[in-house]
Amino acid sequence: MKRIKQTERTQIVGARMGEERALYGSHGIDVIDCSFDGAEDGESALKESSDILVERTFCNLRYPFWHDTGLTIRNCEMTELCRAALWYSEQIEISDTKMHGVKALRECSHVRMEHCDVISPEFGWSVQHLHMNNCTAEGEYFMLRASDFALSQVCFRGKYSFQYVQNGVIENCELNTKDAFWHAKNVTVRNCTVKGEYLAWYSDGLTMINCKIIGTQPFCYCTNLKLINCEMHEADLCFERSDVDAEITTPVISIKNPRSGCIRLPRTDEWISDDPLAQCTVIFTESH
């Protein structure tokens, strides 16, 4: 049964709401200890709403937060059945929340997330101004075409992450991924561990500082690539056709035809230079 308190804001406490558009077009309400669930199987519970607080609420139905402005979500659970939970919304704060439905966040802007657990394929597509702190995340095509973002203390596991992103900063994160940063533009990665295959192909303006980079065939076909004080492990056929300025503190297995710039590293087991267009300078800091 719904219990509504009339204060400066309307509070809905302890309600189960399963009907279609249960709170459609609401403004200035608090939804506390509720559930969007039930055999009615309704969609779009809070669509077209503004100035909304949702706290300790169970979300088990589709599309609850579309076209919303001024949305705060705390200590909530979005299940696998809560598909496409947040689309086309802005001015969002999410904390201590499980986001476990596919496509959980898309085409939103000015989003802050803290202490969240994300298990969501196709998360974060075309999101602008996402700040994500101290979260865990898992999925495929994570953050596709996102822009103006900042991630800190995020532990991510998945495939095909950060493709076509622009203007981002990633700090103190652990990324266990594959094909990350393809076509990324103007992204800085600092104090991170990045593990994966074929990292950052076709990127432009990618800078990695004090990072541990693990995996085969990284950084091919890049422009304006910069590595500062980075480790590279299991790295073979690196930098093919790339414009690169790199300071690497560990040996690499092989370097293949970097196009221009300068690479400084202790040594490499193999330096492949069979392309006349490959004019990059390689400087060994140990006897080779």
N, C-alpha and C positions, 0 to 999 in steps of 0.2 A: 504494500500500500504506500502511496506517495504521501510524504509528510512535508508540507510547505510552510516555511517560516517567513513571515513578512517583516523584513527589516529594511535597512537601506538597500540591501540586495535581496533578491529572492533566493532562498535556499531550498534545494530539493535533496532530502536526506533519506537514505535507505530504500530507494525506489527500484523496482524492476521494470524496465521499459523495453518491450520487444516490438512495438508497433512501428509502422513506417513513419519516418520523420517525426520521431517522438517529441523532440524539442526544437523543431525547425524554426528558424528565425528568432531565436531567443536573444535577449540582451540583458547584461548585468545579472547573471545568475551564478550560483555556486551549486555544483552537483557533487554530493559527498556520500560516500559509502553506498553507491548505487551500482546497478548492472544494466548494461544494454545487452539483452539476451532474451531468448524465449522462442516458442514455437511459431510466433507470428512472423519471425524471420524478416523483420523490417530493416530498411536501409536508411542511411543519411540522418542519423539521430539529431545532430546539431548543425546541420547544413545552414549556411547563410546566417550565422550567429556572430555576436561580438561581445567583448568584455566577459569572457567565460572562465570560470575556474572549475576544473574537474579533478577531484581528489579521491584516492582510494576507491576507484571505480573499475569494474570489470567490463571490458569491451569485447564482445564476442559476435558482433554483427558488422556488416560491411559499411564502408564509407562514412564513418561517424563525423569527421571534421573537414568538410569541404567548404571552401569560400568563407572561411572564418577570419575575423580580425580581433587581435587581443585575446589570445588563448593561453591559459596556464594549465598544464597537466602535471599532477604530482602523485607519485606512489600508485600508479595505475597499471593494469595489465591489458595489453592488446594481444589476443590469441591469434593462432593461425587462421581462424575464420574471420578475423577482423582485417579484411583485405583493404588495401589502398586507403589507409586510415586518414592521412592528412594530405590533401591536394588543394592547390590554389589558395592557400591561407597565408597570413602574414602576422608578424609580431607574436611570436610563439615562444613559450618557455616550457620545457619538458624536463622533469627531474625524477630520478628514482623509479623509472618506468620500464616495463618490458614491452618491446615493440616487435612482435613475432609474426606479423602478417606480411605477406608479399607486398611490395611496392608501398611501404609504410609512409614514405615522405616523398612528395614529388611536386615540382612547380610551386614551391613555397618560398617565402623570403623572410629574412630577419628572424632566424630560428636560433635559440640557445638550448643546448642539451647538456645535462650533467648527470652522471651516475646512472646511465641508462644501459640496458642490455638489448641489443638489436640483433634479431635473426630474421633477415628480410632480403630475399633476392630483389634486385632492381631498386635499391634504397637510394634516395637522395638525388634522383634524376632532375636536372635543370633547377636545382635549388640555389638561391642566391643568399649570401650573407649567413651561412651556417657556422655557428661556433659550437664545437663539440668537445667536451672536456670530461676526462676520466670515465670513459665509456668502453664497452666491449661491443664488437660488431662482427657479423658473419653474413656473407651473401655473395652473389655474383653481380657484376656490373655496378659495383658500389660507386656512388657519386658521379655517374655519367653526366657530362656537360654541366657540372656545378661550377659556380664562380664566386669569387670574393669570400672564401671560406677560411676557417682557422680550426685546426684540430690539435689537441694537446692531451697527452696521456690516453690515447686510444689504442686498444689492442684489436686489430682487425685480422680476420681469416677469411679468404675467399679467392675469387678469380676476377680478372678483368676490371680492376679497380682504377678509379681516377682517370678514366679515358676522356679526352677532350675537355678536361677541366681548365679553368683559367683563374689566375690571380689568387693563389692560395698559399697558406703557411701551415706546415705540419711539423710539430715539435714533440720530442720525447714520446714517440709512438713506436709500436711494434706492428709491422705490416708483414703478414705471411700471405703472399699473393702471387699472382701470375699475370704477365702482360700489363703490369701497372704503369700508369702515366703515359700511355700511348697518346700522342698528339697533345699532351699537356702543354700549357703555355703560361709562363711567368709563375712558376711554383717554386717555393723554397722548402726544403726538407732538412730539419736540423735535429741532431742528437737522436736519431732514429735507427732502428734495425729494420732493414728492408730485405726480405727474402722472396725470391721468385725468379721465374724464367723470362727472358726477353724484356727486361725492364726498360721502359721509357723510350721505346722506338718512336721516331718522328716527333719527339718533343722539341719545344722551342723555349729557351729561357729557363730551363730547369737548373736549380742550384741545390747541391747537397753538401751539408756542412757537418763534420764530426759524425758521420754515419757509418754503420756497418752494413755492407751490401753483399748479399749472398745469391749466387745463381749464375746460370749459363747465359752467354751472349747478351750482355747488357749494353745499353746505350748505343744503339746503331741508328744511323740516319738522323742524328740529332743536330740541332743548330743552337748556338749560344749555350752549350752545356758547360757547367762549372762544378767541379768536385773539389772541396777544400778539406784536407785532413781526414780523408775517408779510408776505411778498410775495404778491401774487396776479396771475397773468398769464392772458390769454385767458379771463377770467372774466366771463361775462354772466349775467343773470337770477339773481344771487346771493341767498341768504338768504330765499327765499320761505317765508313762514309760520314763520319760525324765531325763537326766543328767543336773542339773541346779544349778546355783549360782545366787540367786535373792535377791535383796533388794527392797521390795515393801512398799510404804508409805500409802496404803489404805487397808482396809479389803477386802477379797474376799469371794464369796459365798461358794465355796468348792474347796478342793484340793484332787486329787485322785492319789494315788500310784506313786509319783515321785520316780524314780529309784535310783538316787544318788545325792550328793551335799548338799547344804544348802539353805533353803528359810527363809528369815526374813521378817516378816510382822506384822501389829498390831494384827490381829485376823482373823479367818475364821469361818463361821457358821458351816461348816462340814469338817472334815478331814477324808477321806476314806482311810483306810490302811488295806486292806484285801489280799494283794499280798506279799508273803514272800520275793520276789525279790526287793520290794520297801524299800530301805535303806536310803533314803534322810532324813536329819535332818530338822525339822521345828521349828523355834524359834519365839515365839510370843513376840512382844515388848510392848504389853499391857496385862493387866490381862485378862485371858480367862476363 
